[in-house]
Amino acid sequence: MSVNNNVLGLIFASLHDSTVIELTKHRTMGSIMFGGRYRLIDFPLSNMVNSGITQVGVITKSNYGSLLDHLGTGREWDLARKQGGLHLLPPFSQSGEGVYRGRLEALNNVWSYVEHSKCEYVVLTDCDYVANINFEKVIKQHIDTEADITVVYGRYKYSEESGSCVDVLEMDETGRVSAVLIDPLLSGECNISLDMFVMKKDFLRKLVKDAASKNQYSLVRDCLQPKVKEIKLMGYQFDGYFSRIDSVKHYYEANLALLKPENRNQLFKSGSPVYTKIGDNGPVKYGLEAKASNSLIADGCIIEGTVENSILFRGVKVGKGSVVRNCILMQGTNIGANCSLTAVITDKNVTTEDGRVLTGSDSYPVYISKNAKL
């Protein structure tokens, strides 16, 4: 891995908490569990590390205790460094203005950290998209095209039911963004922003300070949308696999999509691994009558029943005679004997007594909150 000391990475861990309020009641968007052993922040953080970005700031907002515990010193991402490394940035401004409302206001709150960096370029990203992307290629295009801002986008089948805060981009033949539409009334395959941006630090400083003087806070609504004709906003098309987490339903679908080998192979590439906090758990233990098919089962699980088309996080227990189908069971879930679960999402440390039956559907999965006992 090459090291690019000229780029600063900034990750917004909490900008989209309100879109999945059930999952973010006790945590930030970035610390939502995903894929059996990961958190959502693992993906943008790993993307930056694999792209040689070794100075990364994580901007928090609220309920970030779980996030702090997960990231620690950044050792798992090789970011426990004397120079650069991982920095956790508080949500409150020094001027006492309170918690930020958008990207630009958040950046103004932590600008002393950004200003202190000697990097020339800044990469901004959120945690609502799961993708494996090489930012080196994005930065190279940004430099070659002499853009003011480069936004990463992907092709996506959009409709009015696709969720909130979807930024649809219209492009001209040169790849320049000609219009930015927020939650438009249209349907079909569109170019949607993946909430990843590259720009020079000096240019970002102008945006942040100008927005602060006008009491503006949104990068997209207050800057990109009204100034799309003034600034050179270029698009970088990402052709790889990605999923958008903007509702519990889409969270459920994005997890189960990993049961398809082609999706897993695109997201978890051998040359650009996804790093995460390592747990000291033993291997999965299967009972004599256990059955498991087409599932991702993390270390530390004990399976004595049947598991089909499901994702089980670390330390999940499935009792004898129980059947788990099309489910996402988070860390520490304990399913009693002779239970039946279909299309269910359990948060951490959920316990069900023997004989319980829980049934949801693919379009409306049942969500069980953290520490619940049924």
N, C-alpha and C positions, 0 to 999 in steps of 0.2 A: 504493500500500500504506500503510495506516494503521499507526502505531506504538503498541503497548500497553506502556507502561513499567511497568504494574502486574502483569505476569505474568512469572514465571521459568520457563523450560523446562529440563527435565532429561531426557537421553537415556541409557539404559543400553545400552551398545554390546556387552556380552558376556554377558548373563544366560542366553542360550540356546545358547551355544557347543556344549554337549554333545549337542544334538539333531542337529547336522550335523557330527559330529566330523571327517569326511573333508575338509570345506570349511574348517574352522576350525583345522586343524593348524598353519597358518602365519599365521593372521590371526584377527581377531575376527569375530563375527557381523555387526557393522555394516559391515565392509569386504568382505564377500562381494560379488562382481560379480553384476550383475543387469541384464537387459534390453538388453544390447549395449554400454552405455556408463556405466552407473550402478553405485553401491554401495548396499547396503541402507540405510545411514544417510542417504543422500540424501533418502529419502522422509519420515521424521519430521522431519529438519532443514528441508527445504523446506516442510513443513506448518506448522511453527512460524513461519518467516520470512513465509510468505504470510498468516499469521494475525496479523502485527504483533508477534510475540514476538522481540525483538532482544537478549535476554540469555539465552544458552543454555549449559548445562554438559553436557559429554559425559563420563560416568563409564566409565572403562576397567577392564580387569582383567588380561589377559595377551595376548601376541602382538599388541600394538597399534602396532607400528612402521608397518605398512601403513596403519593408520587415521590416524596422525599425518601421514604423507606425503600422504594424500588430502585431509585437512581443511586442513592448512597453517594460515594465519592466519584462514581463514573468508572470504576475499575473494569467492569465487564465490557465497557466500550473503549478501553484503553485511553480514557480521558482523565485519569488521576495523574495530572502533570503539574510540574512547577510553573511552567509557562503555558498559557492557554488553558486547555482542559475544559471541564464542565463547570458551569456556574448557574446556580439556582437564584433567580431574580424575583424579589418580592413584588406583590401586586400594588402596593401603595406608593404614591409619589412623595418626594421630599417636601413638596410645597403644601402637603396636607389636603390635596384635592380629592382624596379617596380612591376607591377602586376604579380602574379604567373601564371605559365603555367600548373601546374598539382598538384596532391595531395601532393606529397613529397615537392615540392617547397613551396606550401601554408603552410604546416606544419612547414617548416624551418622559414618562415616569422613570424609565431606566436608561435615559440617554447618557448619563455619566459613564455607565459601563460601556456603551457602544463607542462613545467618544474616546475612551481610554484605549480602545483597541487600535492597533497600528494597521489593521487590515484595510485594504482598498475597496473590497467588494463585500456585500452582505447578502446572505441567502435567508429568506423568510419562509417559514412553513408552519402549517397548523397540524392538528392530529386527527382530522376527520376523514382523511383518505389513507387507505392502506395500499402501498405500492413499493416496488423496489426499483429505484431510479438512481442513475449516475449523474450527480450534479456537475461533474467536470464537463460533460458535454453541453449542459445548459449554459454554464459560465463561458465556455469557448464560443458558443453561438452569440451570446450576449456581447462579447468583446468584438467578434468579427462583424456583427451588424451595427455596432456603435449605438446600441439601443439605450434609452434612458431606463426602461424597465423591461425585463423579460418575464413573462408569465407562462408557467407550464400548464398545458391543457391536454385533454384527452377526448376521444370520441365517445359519446354517451347517448343512449336512448332516453331522451328527456320527455317528460309529460308534466302536466300540472300537479300530478300526484307524486312527483319525484322527491318532494321534500321542500324545506324552506332554505332560503339563502343560497340558491344555486345561481352562479354567475355564468351566463352564456355569452360566448365571445363570437363576434362576427369578424372575419378576416378578409383582407384583400389578397390579391395574387402574389404579393411579395412576402406574406406572412405577418404583415403588420395588423394589429387589432384596430378595426375601424369603428366598433361599437361594443359596449359592455351592457348587457341586459341582466337585470336582477329579477329572478322568479318570473320570467315572461310567460304570457299566455300562448304557448305554442307546444307542439309535440313533434317527435321524430328524432333522428340522430343529429346531435348538435356538438359543437365544441364547448366543453365546460371547463372552467378554471379548476385546477387541482389545489388551489390555495398555496401555491409555491411561487415565489418571486425572487428575482435577482436584480440588484442595482448597485451602483457605486454608493459608498457611505456618504460622500459629499452631497449626492443628489437626494439621498434619503433624509439627510439633515435638513435640507430645504423644505421637503414635504412635511416633516414632523413639526418644524418650527412655524411654518406658515399655517398649518392646521391648528396648532396651539393658539396662535394669535386670533383665529376666527372661531374658536370653540368648536372645532370639528374633530372627529375622532375615527371615522371610518376610512380606510384606505381605498376601498372599492367605491363606496357611495359618494364620498366627499372629494376624492382625488381622481381615480381612474375614469369613472363614468363621465364627469363633467369636463375633464381635461384630455380626453382621448385624442382629440384633434391637435392639441398643443404639444403633448409629449410624444416621444417615439416609443410606443408600447408594442413590443414584438412578442409573438407567441412561439413557444417551443412545444412541438407535438410529441407527447409521450405515447408510444405505440404498445407498451407492455400492459400487463394485467393490473387493474386497480379496482378497488371497491370503495364505495362512499358510505360512511356511517352517519346517518342523519335521522334515524328513528330506530326504535327497538326492532321493528320488522326488518329493516335493512341490516341491522346488526346481526340478526338471526340468519338472514340469507347470506351475508358475507362470510360468516363462520362456516355454514354448511357447504358453501361453494368450495371450501378447501378440501372437501372429500373427493373432489375431482382431481385426478393426478395432473392434468394439464394446467390447472390453476395453481396448484402447489409448486409445480416445477418453475413457473414464471415468477412466483412470489419469493420462493426460497431457492435462490440460485447458489450453486457451489462457489462461484467466483465472488459473490457479494452476499455474504451471510447476514442473517438478522440476529443481532446479539440481544441478550436479555439477562436478567439476574438469575444466577444459578442457585437452585435449591438442593439441599443435601437429602434427597429422598432415594429410597430403594427402588428397584424395578417394579413393574406392574405384577401383582400377584393374582393368578387366576385359580378359582376353585375347580373342583372336579366336574361340576355341572355347568361351568361358565361357558358362554358362547359370545363371541364378538365378531362383528362383520362390518366392513366399510366404515370404520370409526377411527378417530384420533384419540388415543388414550395416553395421558401424560404419566410420568413416573410417580410412584407413591400410591397409585390406585389399587383397590382391592375389588375384584370382580367375581362375584359368586352367582350372578344371574345372567341375563341376556342383554347385550348392548348392540344396537343396530343404527347405522347412519347417524352417529352422534359424536359430539366432542366433549371429552371429559378432561378437566384440568387436574392439577396435582392433588393427591390425597382424597379423591372421590371414592366412596364405597357404595357398591350396589349389592344388596342382600340376596339371599337365596330365593329363587322363584320370581324375582322381580324382572320386569321387562322395560327397557329404556329404548325408545325409538325417536329418532329425529329431534334429539334434545341437546341442549348446551348446559352442562353441569359445571359450575365454577368451583374453585378450590374449596376443599373441606366439606363438600356436600355429602350427606349420609342418607342413602335410600334404604329403608327397612326391607324386610322380607315380604315377598308376594305383592309387591307394588306394581303399578302400571303407569308409566309416564310417556306421553306422546306430545311432541311439539311443545316442550317446556323449557324455559330458561330459569335456572336457579342461580341466585347470587351466592356469595361466599357463605359457607357454614350453615347451609339450609339442612334441616333434618326432617325426614318424613317417618312417621310410625308405620308399623307393618300394615299391609293391606290397603294402603292409600291408592286412589286412582285419580290422576290428573291428565286432562286431555285438552289440548289446544289444536290449532290448525296452522298450516304453513302461512296463511295470510294473517293470522292473529295468534301468535304463540303466547302461551301463558307465562307470565313473569312472576317469580317468587322472590321477594326482597331479602336482603342480607339478614342472616341470623334467624330467619323464620323457622318455626317449628309447627309441623302439620300433623 
